[in-house]
Amino acid sequence: MSWLITKYMLTAAVVVLISEAAKRSDKLGGLIAALPLVTFLALIWLYVEKQPMEKISNHAWYTFWYVIPTLPMFLAFPLLLPRFGFWLTMLMSIGITIFCFATFSFVVRQFGIQLLP
């Protein structure tokens, strides 16, 4: 149980670090958020918990493919925010991400990459 609490605390600390850095500097907050810190933590947790190397490798592989269709949201969000406000922009961003993910998933399936079950 203490291991699980440690994982939660360290992972939460990353989110707090990003939000605190973003309060001080947009660029620094964005840079830290863009770093794959959560993925690094997940890979570390998988390794420490003695998961098979294939599982750890697959996690990194699929993370790469899942990140790509999320990128358009980061361009759309600042354009939509002044026009629609925060919460509607968040909902629209979720919709954009779902659309991009579904489309991307269909395209990469043609190359043998199966992202959806």
Beta strands, then each sheet from edge to edge (+ up, - down):
end
